Amino acid sequence: MSNNICNNGENLSPINIDSNIAKRCTMDCELMFYYRNSPYIIQNIDNQNIFIYEKGSYIIFNGEVFNFEKFSFNIPSVHKIDDKSNSAELLLYHKSIDSVKTKILIISVLIKEKNDVKGPKQTILKNLVNSIPEVKDIELEIEDKINIYDLLPINKSFYTYQGSLLTHPCTENVKWIIFDKNIFIQTDILNNFKNKIPLNSLRTKNLNEIIVFYNLNDNISKTRNFGTKLICNNEYENEYENDSQNTPTDNNTNIKYYILITSLFISLVSVLILIILKKYKKI
């Protein structure tokens, strides 16, 4: 049954996005980021390298919260835009917090090889590939923290469509968000990835009834990272209880107390001055 879905499903991924027929959307495609700094765990199992992120990061898409769980790399890219493929693709896996029906959302970052590129992204990519173990079927905990937001493109315009998981069981009704602009990777770092991650070239699927939407997403307030804000979810409330002591509400309360104490102190000093002046006049 699963194999039939992978071959004959209605809304299968990956796809070749035709930018000329993508429909514009704004209010129905609102995306906000809440990614925190995190250590990660590398699972190198069955030739698949999965990077497990610490709990507490999430995105909000169309008003719905999706927890960020893990990420991986695919070489070469699986999605195409206007028939153009890229050197690699970074996949960020999210799940909704809906207890009734779990929804999956995957963010895709296309990666293009460029030999002379420099910057913080190259440092992160280099550290990630260097942390991948040579030994198979192993799990490693990496204490050095990263923020996955730092690997997103500066221009965050994106395409979105309803597709599927890339591999067995090819579950459909997966929401995909593919950034229009790619990031770059140095040639030597890419070659290192190729040495550690098996090539996995996937054939793009027919669009069938898939409708692709496009959001220019040029509102600066929607493209920044709100990673310090905590999710209002019972699963994380206790885990990050200490962090919540520094929320804006608490800060406002502290300011009110400070003003009150300062006012009382000034009043007390004024009274003491008056008492001293009266005694001085008597003398």
C-alpha positions as CSV (number, residue, x, y, z in Angstrom):
1,M,0.0,0.0,0.0
2,S,2.7,2.5,1.0
3,N,4.8,1.7,-2.1
4,N,1.7,2.4,-4.3
5,I,1.3,5.7,-2.5
6,C,4.9,6.6,-3.2
7,N,4.4,5.9,-6.9
8,N,0.8,6.8,-7.5
9,G,-0.2,9.3,-4.9
10,E,-2.1,12.5,-5.8
11,N,0.1,15.1,-4.1
12,L,3.6,13.8,-4.1
13,S,6.9,15.6,-3.4
14,P,9.3,16.8,-4.6
15,I,8.1,19.0,-7.5
16,N,9.4,21.4,-10.1
17,I,7.9,24.8,-9.2
18,D,6.9,26.9,-12.2
19,S,7.1,30.5,-10.9
20,N,5.0,31.8,-13.7
21,I,1.9,29.9,-12.5
22,A,2.4,30.2,-8.8
23,K,-0.5,32.1,-7.2
24,R,0.2,35.1,-5.0
25,C,-0.9,34.9,-1.3
26,T,-0.3,37.1,1.7
27,M,-2.7,36.8,4.6
28,D,-3.1,33.0,4.0
29,C,0.7,32.6,4.0
30,E,1.9,34.4,7.1
31,L,5.1,32.9,8.5
32,M,6.9,33.8,11.8
33,F,10.0,32.3,13.3
34,Y,10.7,31.4,16.9
35,Y,14.0,29.5,16.7
36,R,16.2,29.3,19.8
37,N,19.9,28.5,20.2
38,S,20.2,24.8,20.7
39,P,22.7,21.9,21.0
40,Y,21.9,19.0,18.7
41,I,22.1,15.2,18.4
42,I,23.3,13.5,15.3
43,Q,21.7,10.2,14.4
44,N,23.7,8.4,11.7
45,I,21.4,5.4,11.0
46,D,20.9,3.5,7.8
47,N,23.1,6.0,5.9
48,Q,20.7,8.8,7.0
49,N,22.1,11.7,9.0
50,I,19.5,13.4,11.1
51,F,20.2,16.4,13.3
52,I,17.8,16.5,16.3
53,Y,17.1,20.0,17.7
54,E,16.4,20.8,21.3
55,K,12.7,21.3,22.2
56,G,11.4,24.9,22.5
57,S,11.8,26.2,18.9
58,Y,8.8,26.6,16.6
59,I,7.2,28.6,13.8
60,I,3.8,30.0,13.3
61,F,2.2,29.5,9.9
62,N,-1.3,30.8,9.2
63,G,-1.8,31.2,13.0
64,E,-0.9,27.6,13.7
65,V,2.1,26.6,15.8
66,F,4.5,24.0,14.4
67,N,7.3,22.7,16.7
68,F,10.7,22.4,15.1
69,E,12.1,18.9,15.7
70,K,15.0,18.1,13.4
71,F,16.8,18.9,10.1
72,S,18.7,17.1,7.4
73,F,20.6,17.7,4.2
74,N,19.8,16.2,0.8
75,I,22.5,16.1,-2.0
76,P,21.6,17.2,-4.6
77,S,18.5,19.4,-4.1
78,V,15.2,17.5,-4.5
79,H,13.0,20.5,-5.5
80,K,13.5,22.6,-8.6
81,I,12.4,26.1,-9.4
82,D,11.8,26.7,-13.1
83,D,13.7,23.5,-14.0
84,K,16.8,24.6,-12.0
85,S,18.2,22.3,-9.4
86,N,20.8,23.2,-6.7
87,S,23.8,21.5,-5.1
88,A,22.0,20.6,-1.9
89,E,18.8,21.2,0.1
90,L,18.4,21.8,3.8
91,L,15.2,20.3,5.2
92,L,13.6,21.6,8.4
93,Y,11.0,19.3,9.9
94,H,8.1,20.7,12.0
95,K,5.0,19.1,13.6
96,S,1.9,20.8,14.8
97,I,0.9,20.7,18.5
98,D,-2.6,19.7,17.6
99,S,-3.4,16.7,19.8
100,V,-6.2,15.6,17.6
101,K,-4.4,15.3,14.3
102,T,-0.6,15.8,13.8
103,K,0.3,17.9,10.9
104,I,3.8,18.0,9.3
105,L,5.4,21.1,7.8
106,I,8.8,21.1,6.1
107,I,10.8,24.2,5.3
108,S,13.3,23.9,2.4
109,V,16.4,25.9,2.0
110,L,18.1,25.5,-1.4
111,I,21.9,25.5,-1.3
112,K,24.1,26.6,-4.2
113,E,27.9,25.9,-4.5
114,K,30.1,29.0,-4.6
115,N,33.8,28.6,-4.1
116,D,34.7,32.1,-2.8
117,V,31.8,32.6,-0.4
118,K,32.6,33.6,3.2
119,G,30.6,34.4,6.3
120,P,28.8,33.0,9.4
121,K,26.8,30.5,7.4
122,Q,30.0,28.8,6.2
123,T,31.2,28.4,9.7
124,I,27.9,26.8,10.8
125,L,27.9,24.4,7.7
126,K,31.5,23.5,8.3
127,N,30.9,22.7,12.0
128,L,27.8,20.6,11.1
129,V,29.6,18.5,8.5
130,N,32.6,18.0,10.7
131,S,30.4,16.8,13.5
132,I,28.9,14.0,11.3
133,P,30.6,10.7,12.6
134,E,32.5,8.5,10.2
135,V,31.1,5.4,12.0
136,K,27.7,4.3,10.9
137,D,24.7,3.5,13.1
138,I,25.7,5.8,15.9
139,E,24.3,8.7,17.8
140,L,26.3,11.7,19.0
141,E,25.4,14.6,21.3
142,I,27.0,17.9,20.2
143,E,27.0,20.5,23.0
144,D,28.0,23.5,20.8
145,K,24.9,25.5,20.1
146,I,23.6,26.7,16.8
147,N,20.5,28.7,15.7
148,I,19.0,27.2,12.6
149,Y,17.6,30.6,11.7
150,D,21.2,31.6,10.8
151,L,21.0,29.2,7.8
152,L,17.9,30.8,6.3
153,P,18.3,33.2,3.4
154,I,18.2,36.9,4.1
155,N,15.4,37.3,1.5
156,K,12.6,35.1,2.8
157,S,10.1,35.1,-0.1
158,F,8.8,31.6,-0.4
159,Y,6.6,29.1,-2.3
160,T,4.2,26.8,-0.5
161,Y,2.2,23.8,-1.5
162,Q,0.6,20.7,-0.1
163,G,2.7,17.6,-0.8
164,S,4.2,14.5,0.8
165,L,7.1,13.1,2.7
166,L,10.0,12.4,0.4
167,T,10.5,8.7,1.4
168,H,8.5,5.8,2.7
169,P,5.7,5.9,3.7
170,C,5.3,9.0,1.5
171,T,2.6,10.4,3.8
172,E,0.6,13.1,2.0
173,N,-1.0,16.3,3.3
174,V,2.5,17.6,4.2
175,K,2.8,21.4,4.0
176,W,6.0,22.5,2.2
177,I,7.6,25.9,2.4
178,I,10.5,26.4,-0.1
179,F,12.4,29.6,0.0
180,D,12.7,31.4,-3.3
181,K,16.3,32.5,-2.8
182,N,19.1,30.0,-2.1
183,I,22.1,30.3,0.3
184,F,25.6,29.4,-0.7
185,I,28.1,26.8,0.4
186,Q,31.9,26.7,-0.2
187,T,33.1,23.9,-2.6
188,D,35.3,22.2,0.0
189,I,32.5,22.2,2.6
190,L,30.1,20.7,0.0
191,N,32.6,18.1,-1.0
192,N,32.9,17.1,2.7
193,F,29.1,16.7,2.9
194,K,29.2,14.5,-0.2
195,N,31.8,12.3,1.5
196,K,29.6,11.8,4.5
197,I,26.1,11.9,3.1
198,P,25.1,9.5,0.3
199,L,23.8,11.1,-2.9
200,N,20.0,10.9,-3.1
201,S,18.7,12.2,-6.4
202,L,14.9,12.1,-6.5
203,R,12.8,12.5,-9.6
204,T,10.3,15.4,-9.4
205,K,6.7,14.3,-9.4
206,N,3.8,15.5,-11.6
207,L,1.9,18.4,-10.2
208,N,-1.5,16.8,-10.8
209,E,-3.9,18.9,-8.7
210,I,-1.2,20.6,-6.6
211,I,-1.5,24.4,-6.4
212,V,1.6,26.3,-5.6
213,F,1.4,29.7,-3.8
214,Y,4.0,32.4,-3.6
215,N,4.5,35.0,-0.8
216,L,6.9,37.9,-1.4
217,N,7.2,38.1,2.4
218,D,8.9,41.4,2.4
219,N,7.5,42.6,5.7
220,I,10.6,43.0,8.0
221,S,8.5,42.4,11.1
222,K,7.5,39.0,9.9
223,T,10.9,37.8,8.7
224,R,13.0,38.4,11.9
225,N,13.6,35.7,14.5
226,F,11.5,36.0,17.7
227,G,13.4,33.1,19.2
228,T,13.4,34.4,22.8
229,K,9.6,34.3,23.1
230,L,8.3,31.1,24.7
231,I,5.6,28.9,23.4
232,C,2.4,28.7,25.4
233,N,2.3,25.0,25.5
234,N,2.0,22.7,28.6
235,E,4.7,20.5,27.1
236,Y,7.3,23.3,27.4
237,E,6.0,25.4,30.3
238,N,7.9,23.5,33.0
239,E,11.0,23.0,31.0
240,Y,11.4,26.7,30.3
241,E,9.8,28.0,33.5
242,N,13.0,29.8,34.6
243,D,13.4,31.5,31.3
244,S,9.9,33.0,31.5
245,Q,11.0,35.2,34.4
246,N,12.4,37.6,31.9
247,T,9.3,38.2,29.8
248,P,8.1,41.7,28.9
249,T,5.2,41.5,31.4
250,D,7.6,40.8,34.2
251,N,9.9,43.6,33.1
252,N,7.0,46.0,33.2
253,T,6.2,44.9,36.7
254,N,9.8,45.4,37.8
255,I,9.8,48.9,36.4
256,K,6.6,49.8,38.4
257,Y,8.1,48.5,41.6
258,Y,11.3,50.5,41.0
259,I,9.2,53.7,40.4
260,L,7.2,53.1,43.6
261,I,10.3,52.5,45.7
262,T,12.1,55.6,44.3
263,S,9.0,57.7,45.0
264,L,8.9,56.5,48.6
265,F,12.6,57.2,49.1
266,I,12.3,60.7,47.7
267,S,9.3,61.4,50.0
268,L,11.2,60.0,53.0
269,V,14.2,62.2,52.3
270,S,12.0,65.3,51.9
271,V,10.4,64.7,55.3
272,L,13.8,64.3,56.9
273,I,15.0,67.5,55.3
274,L,12.0,69.4,56.7
275,I,12.6,68.0,60.2
276,I,16.2,69.1,60.1
277,L,15.3,72.6,58.9
278,K,12.8,73.0,61.7
279,K,15.3,72.0,64.3
280,Y,17.9,74.3,62.7
281,K,15.5,77.3,63.0
282,K,14.9,76.6,66.6
283,I,18.6,76.7,67.3
